[in-house]
Amino acid sequence: MRTIKVVPYQDEWVNKFQEEALKIKEIFGDQLVEIHHIGSTSVPGLKAKPIIDIIPVVKNIKEIDLFNEKMEAIGYEARGEFGIPGRRYFPKGGEKHRSHHVHVFQKGDQHIERHLAFRDYLIAHPEVAKEYEVLKEELANKFSNNPERYSDGKETFIKETEKKALKFYSEM
């Protein structure tokens, strides 16, 4: 079972994203349109679970299944849509040593903008990022052995902030 631990921001998260992005670019090749670092580790100064979230944006999501073996060869587990239609999800590091989450979406998918807007909103609004950090620390302390309860505890904050973030993002 995974233990939820929120740690201080680490500059190395950017390097870990960049290293993994290069590997993913090599695997997806011409299918890859762009690749983004998302989630709390992409927000400078924000405490986070030390798991790098990545969104590769691709031309055709159905083609990504052809790369499952190559992704597995670099340590990822292919989990298909994993609850989100139109996504391909690849966690790395197993349950105990999770290090990365790769969420592949096809260009134009609404989830891409949602994640980028949330990230950019937190970067532009440090006071909101601080609220989120405090909430995550409280939830991690309370539900350190229950990832579902930890995630559920963040849901209201994320949904409310996401609405503001999408408006903010559309005005940029």
C-alpha positions in Angstrom: 0.0 0.0 0.0 1.1 3.5 -0.8 1.7 6.0 2.0 0.7 9.6 1.2 3.5 12.0 2.0 3.5 15.7 1.0 7.1 17.1 0.9 8.7 20.5 0.3 9.1 21.6 -3.3 12.2 20.2 -4.9 14.0 21.8 -7.9 14.9 18.3 -9.2 11.3 17.7 -10.1 11.8 19.9 -13.2 14.8 17.7 -14.2 12.9 14.5 -13.5 10.1 15.7 -15.8 12.5 16.7 -18.5 14.4 13.3 -18.3 11.1 11.4 -18.6 9.8 13.7 -21.4 12.8 12.8 -23.5 12.1 9.0 -23.1 8.4 9.5 -23.9 9.2 11.6 -27.0 11.5 8.8 -28.2 8.8 6.2 -27.7 5.8 8.1 -29.1 7.8 9.7 -32.0 5.6 11.3 -34.6 2.5 10.7 -32.6 3.6 13.2 -30.0 2.3 16.8 -30.5 3.5 18.3 -27.2 4.3 17.2 -23.6 3.5 19.0 -20.4 4.5 18.9 -16.7 1.3 19.1 -14.7 0.2 18.6 -11.1 1.7 20.0 -7.9 5.3 19.2 -8.8 5.0 21.6 -11.7 4.2 24.5 -9.5 7.4 26.2 -8.2 7.5 26.3 -4.4 4.4 24.1 -3.8 4.7 21.2 -1.4 3.6 18.0 -3.1 3.6 14.2 -3.2 6.9 13.6 -5.0 5.2 12.1 -8.1 5.8 13.7 -11.5 2.6 14.1 -13.5 3.0 14.3 -17.3 0.6 14.9 -20.1 1.8 13.8 -23.5 -0.6 15.2 -26.2 -0.8 12.9 -29.2 -2.4 12.9 -32.6 -4.4 9.6 -32.2 -5.0 8.2 -28.8 -5.9 4.7 -30.2 -2.4 4.4 -31.6 -0.9 4.8 -28.1 -1.8 1.2 -27.2 0.8 0.1 -29.8 3.5 1.6 -27.5 2.5 -0.3 -24.3 5.5 -2.7 -24.4 7.9 0.1 -25.0 6.5 2.1 -22.0 6.6 -1.1 -19.9 10.3 -1.5 -20.9 11.1 1.8 -19.2 9.2 0.9 -16.0 5.6 2.0 -16.7 2.5 -0.1 -16.3 -0.1 0.2 -19.1 -3.5 0.7 -17.5 -5.6 1.8 -20.5 -8.2 4.5 -19.9 -8.3 3.8 -16.2 -11.6 5.5 -15.5 -11.2 8.5 -17.9 -12.5 7.8 -21.4 -10.1 8.9 -24.1 -7.0 8.7 -21.8 -4.1 6.3 -21.6 -2.7 6.0 -18.1 0.8 4.8 -17.2 2.0 4.8 -13.6 5.7 4.1 -12.8 7.3 2.7 -9.7 4.5 0.3 -8.5 2.4 1.0 -5.5 5.2 1.5 -3.0 7.7 3.5 -5.0 5.4 5.5 -7.4 7.5 8.2 -9.1 5.5 9.2 -12.2 2.0 9.3 -13.7 1.7 9.7 -17.4 -1.8 10.7 -18.7 -1.9 10.6 -22.5 -4.6 12.5 -24.2 -5.4 13.2 -27.9 -5.0 16.8 -29.1 -8.2 18.8 -28.3 -9.3 16.7 -25.3 -10.9 18.9 -22.7 -8.7 17.3 -19.9 -5.6 18.9 -21.3 -6.8 22.4 -20.9 -8.3 21.6 -17.5 -4.9 20.4 -16.2 -2.9 23.3 -17.7 -5.4 25.9 -16.5 -5.2 24.5 -12.9 -1.4 24.5 -13.0 -1.1 28.0 -14.5 -3.7 29.4 -12.1 -1.8 28.1 -9.0 1.4 29.6 -10.4 -0.3 33.0 -11.0 -2.1 32.9 -7.6 0.4 32.0 -4.9 -2.2 32.6 -2.1 -4.5 29.9 -3.7 -1.5 27.6 -4.1 -0.8 28.0 -0.4 -4.4 27.1 0.5 -4.0 24.0 -1.6 -0.8 23.1 0.1 -2.3 23.5 3.6 -5.2 21.3 2.5 -2.9 18.6 1.1 -0.8 18.5 4.2 -3.8 18.2 6.5 -5.3 15.4 4.3 -1.9 13.6 4.1 -1.6 13.6 7.9 -5.2 12.4 8.3 -5.3 9.8 5.5 -1.6 8.8 5.0 -2.6 5.2 4.3 -5.8 5.9 2.4 -5.1 7.4 -1.1 -8.8 7.4 -2.0 -9.8 9.5 1.1 -6.8 11.8 0.4 -8.0 12.4 -3.2 -11.7 12.7 -2.2 -10.7 15.4 0.4 -9.1 17.5 -2.4 -12.0 17.2 -4.8 -14.1 20.2 -3.8 -11.1 22.5 -3.7 -9.9 21.3 -7.1 -13.4 21.6 -8.8 -13.9 25.2 -7.4 -10.4 26.3 -8.3 -10.7 24.6 -11.7 -13.7 26.8 -12.6 -11.8 30.0 -11.8 -8.7 28.6 -13.5 -10.5 27.8 -16.8 -11.9 31.4 -16.8 -8.4 32.8 -16.1 -6.9 30.5 -18.7 -9.3 31.6 -21.4 -8.5 35.2 -20.7 -4.7 34.8 -21.0 
